[in-house]
């Protein structure tokens, strides 16, 4: 059994207990079967993204708190947002309509990347 599946299940169980919920309570709140919750908490089954989102919503936590080292697209995008925002904020929009030479634009991009 992969450690990641077991770890996700253990984190769900820990959060569920902290919320003083039974497995049946969580299953009802997340709109999934009790067997699904039991299988996930045991580490015998891996939740789909939709199931994970439902469980996280029922536990009132962000799904990233449940999965560590997530490769989910929304997690990667969320992690990249500060760098994207900084690049946008640092960009100086010229006030005139003259085109900037390509070499100058490359230098600007190089400064942002490094």
C-alpha positions in Angstrom: 0.0 0.0 0.0 1.6 3.3 -1.0 2.5 5.6 1.9 0.8 8.6 0.2 -2.6 6.8 0.2 -2.2 5.8 3.9 -1.0 9.4 4.7 -4.0 11.0 3.1 -6.3 8.6 5.0 -4.6 9.3 8.3 -4.8 13.0 7.8 -8.5 12.8 7.0 -9.1 10.6 10.0 -7.2 13.0 12.2 -9.1 16.1 11.0 -12.4 14.2 11.2 -11.7 13.3 14.9 -10.7 16.8 15.7 -14.1 17.9 14.4 -15.7 15.3 16.6 -17.2 13.6 13.5 -17.8 9.9 13.0 -17.0 8.2 9.7 -20.7 8.1 9.0 -21.0 11.8 9.8 -18.2 12.6 7.3 -19.7 10.3 4.7 -23.1 12.1 4.9 -21.5 15.6 4.9 -19.3 14.8 1.9 -22.0 13.0 0.0 -20.0 9.8 -0.4 -20.5 6.3 0.9 -19.4 5.1 4.3 -17.4 2.4 2.6 -15.5 5.0 0.6 -14.6 6.9 3.8 -13.5 3.7 5.5 -11.4 2.6 2.5 -9.7 6.0 2.2 -8.9 6.3 6.0 -7.6 2.7 5.9 -5.3 3.6 3.0 -6.9 0.9 0.9 -8.3 3.4 -1.6 -7.2 6.7 -3.1 -9.8 9.5 -3.3 -10.5 11.1 -6.7 -10.1 14.9 -6.9 -13.8 15.3 -6.7 -14.1 13.0 -3.6 -11.2 14.8 -2.0 -12.8 18.2 -2.6 -16.1 16.9 -1.1 -14.3 15.5 2.0 -12.3 18.7 2.4 -15.4 20.8 2.2 -17.2 18.6 4.7 -14.2 19.0 7.1 -14.0 22.8 6.4 -10.3 22.6 5.2 -8.5 23.3 2.0 -7.8 20.0 0.1 -4.1 20.9 0.1 -4.1 20.4 3.9 -5.1 16.8 3.4 -2.7 16.0 0.6 1.0 16.7 1.1 3.2 17.1 -2.0 0.2 17.4 -4.2 0.5 17.4 -7.9 -3.0 18.7 -8.5 -3.1 21.4 -11.1 -5.0 23.9 -8.9 -2.3 23.5 -6.2 0.5 24.2 -8.7 -1.3 27.2 -10.1 -2.0 28.5 -6.7 1.7 28.2 -5.7 2.7 30.1 -8.9 0.4 33.0 -8.3 2.8 35.1 -6.2 5.5 35.0 -8.8 3.0 35.8 -11.6 1.7 38.7 -9.6 5.2 40.0 -8.9 6.0 39.8 -12.6 2.9 41.7 -13.6 3.5 44.4 -10.9 7.1 44.8 -12.0 6.2 45.2 -15.7 6.5 48.8 -16.8 3.9 49.6 -19.5 5.3 52.2 -21.9 3.4 55.4 -22.1 4.1 55.9 -25.8 3.2 53.6 -28.7 6.8 52.9 -29.8 7.7 49.2 -30.1 10.6 48.0 -27.9 13.4 46.0 -29.5 13.2 42.3 -28.9 16.6 42.2 -27.2 15.4 44.7 -24.6 12.3 42.7 -23.9 14.4 39.5 -23.5 16.6 41.4 -21.0 13.5 42.4 -19.0 12.3 38.8 -18.9 15.8 37.6 -17.9 15.8 40.0 -14.9 12.4 38.7 -13.8 13.3 35.1 -14.1 16.6 35.4 -12.2 
